[in-house]
Amino acid sequence: MGNSKLVDYAIISPNKSSPRSHTIKKITIHHMAGNLTIEECGKMFARPDRQANSNYSVGTDGRVGMYVEEKDRSWCSSSPENDHQAITIEVANCTGAPEWRVSDAALEKLVELCTDICRRNNIKKLNFTGDTTGNLTMHKWFAATACPGPYLESKFPYIADEVNKRLSPAVPPADGWK
């Protein structure tokens, strides 16, 4: 298991369940509903009164923060059952409502982080089904929220496709390598 080597900043939140009660088999993506740096997000999640956090975050600049180690369950999705099975990731927004866009740098690092999580946790394929039956899930499926926002929600098929391309071994052309 372990934690991602993509982490640029870590501050471990007291708001967690340790250890998680299930193996990691999902990724749940959230948006910050703001443009916090990974340090600002971490400081917010480090407050005991906050009672929330995520395993990781991705800033607008593409940097990665870690607040709950993967061996532990974050308090992120409003669903203990989901959070015990999922790595949760908050992504900073570069614009506000109604679209809640994320930067290209954040989206690219999110794909890289999801690929890393899948590799280390033996998730062979990231499956976005549009509901909770897949292993790429959204916060809004577990709580009355608009999270992850329309922009990031529209990118879920792309995220799954890109991660799966990176997880798949290269296949040589039918007529051999040229």
C-alpha positions in Angstrom: 0.0 0.0 0.0 2.1 3.0 1.2 1.4 6.6 0.2 2.0 8.4 -3.1 5.5 9.6 -3.8 3.8 12.5 -5.7 3.2 14.3 -2.4 4.7 17.8 -2.2 3.3 18.7 1.3 2.0 16.6 4.1 0.2 17.5 7.4 -1.7 14.6 9.0 -5.1 15.4 10.2 -6.4 14.1 13.5 -9.8 13.7 11.8 -9.7 10.1 10.6 -10.4 6.5 11.4 -7.4 4.3 11.9 -7.0 1.9 10.4 -9.4 1.6 7.5 -11.7 -1.5 7.7 -11.6 -2.4 4.0 -9.0 -2.7 1.2 -8.7 0.2 -1.1 -10.7 -0.4 -4.3 -12.2 3.0 -5.2 -11.2 6.6 -5.8 -13.7 9.4 -4.8 -13.0 12.8 -6.3 -14.2 16.0 -4.7 -13.7 19.7 -5.4 -12.6 22.3 -2.8 -15.3 24.8 -3.8 -12.4 27.3 -3.7 -8.9 27.9 -4.8 -7.0 26.8 -1.7 -3.3 25.9 -1.8 -2.5 22.5 -0.6 -1.0 24.1 2.5 -4.2 26.1 3.2 -6.3 22.9 2.7 -4.1 21.0 5.0 -4.3 23.6 7.7 -8.1 23.6 7.5 -8.2 19.7 7.7 -5.7 19.7 10.6 -8.2 21.5 12.9 -9.9 19.0 15.2 -13.2 21.0 15.1 -13.3 20.6 11.3 -14.3 16.9 11.5 -13.5 16.5 7.8 -10.5 15.9 5.5 -9.3 13.9 2.5 -6.4 11.5 1.8 -5.0 13.9 -0.8 -5.6 17.2 -2.5 -4.4 18.7 -5.8 -3.8 22.4 -6.0 -4.4 24.6 -9.1 -0.6 24.6 -9.5 -0.6 20.8 -9.8 1.0 20.2 -6.4 -0.2 17.3 -4.2 -1.0 17.5 -0.5 -1.6 14.5 1.9 -3.7 14.8 5.0 -4.7 11.2 5.8 -2.3 8.3 5.0 -3.8 5.6 2.8 -3.8 3.0 5.6 -6.4 5.2 7.3 -9.9 6.2 6.4 -10.6 9.9 5.7 -13.8 11.6 6.7 -14.7 13.0 3.3 -17.7 11.5 1.5 -20.3 11.6 4.2 -20.3 7.8 3.9 -18.1 5.7 6.2 -18.7 2.7 4.0 -17.3 4.5 0.9 -14.5 6.2 2.7 -13.2 2.9 4.1 -12.9 1.6 0.5 -11.8 4.8 -1.3 -8.9 7.1 -1.6 -10.4 10.6 -1.5 -9.0 13.5 -3.4 -9.9 17.2 -3.1 -9.1 19.3 -6.2 -8.8 23.1 -6.1 -11.0 25.2 -8.3 -9.5 27.9 -10.5 -13.0 29.5 -11.0 -16.1 29.7 -8.8 -19.7 28.8 -9.3 -21.5 27.8 -11.4 -18.8 25.7 -13.3 -16.2 25.3 -10.6 -13.4 24.7 -13.2 -10.1 23.1 -12.3 -6.8 24.1 -14.0 -5.2 22.0 -16.7 -2.3 21.4 -14.3 -4.6 20.2 -11.6 -6.5 17.9 -14.0 -3.2 16.4 -15.3 -1.8 15.8 -11.8 -5.2 14.3 -10.8 -4.9 11.7 -13.6 -1.3 11.0 -12.5 -2.3 10.6 -8.9 -5.2 8.3 -9.7 -2.9 6.2 -11.9 -0.4 6.0 -9.0 -3.1 5.0 -6.5 -4.4 2.3 -8.9 -0.9 0.8 -9.4 0.0 0.7 -5.7 -3.4 -0.7 -4.6 -3.7 -3.3 -7.4 -6.7 -1.6 -9.0 -6.4 -3.0 -12.5 -9.0 -0.6 -14.2 -10.7 2.6 -13.1 -14.3 2.1 -14.0 -16.7 5.1 -14.2 -20.3 3.9 -14.5 -22.1 7.1 -13.6 -23.2 5.7 -10.3 -21.9 4.0 -7.2 -21.4 0.6 -8.9 -18.1 1.8 -10.5 -14.9 2.4 -8.6 -14.5 6.0 -9.7 -17.1 7.9 -7.6 -18.3 11.4 -6.8 -19.1 12.9 -3.4 -22.6 13.9 -4.5 -23.6 10.2 -4.7 -23.2 9.9 -0.9 -24.5 13.3 0.3 -26.8 16.2 -0.6 -24.1 18.3 -2.4 -23.2 19.4 -5.9 -19.6 18.3 -5.4 -17.5 17.8 -7.5 -19.1 20.6 -9.6 -20.2 20.5 -13.2 -16.7 20.9 -14.8 -15.0 18.2 -12.9 -18.0 15.9 -13.1 -17.9 16.2 -16.9 -14.2 15.1 -16.8 -14.8 11.7 -15.1 -15.0 9.7 -18.3 -11.8 11.4 -19.5 -10.1 10.7 -16.1 -11.0 7.0 -16.2 -9.9 6.7 -19.9 -6.6 8.4 -19.3 -5.8 6.4 -16.1 -6.7 3.2 -17.9 -4.4 4.0 -20.8 -1.6 4.6 -18.4 -2.3 1.3 -16.5 -2.4 -0.8 -19.7 0.8 -2.2 -21.0 1.9 -1.1 -24.5 0.6 -3.4 -27.2 2.8 -3.8 -30.2 1.3 -3.2 -33.6 -0.1 -6.3 -35.4 2.8 -6.2 -37.9 5.4 -5.9 -35.2 7.6 -3.0 -34.1 8.9 -0.7 -36.8 
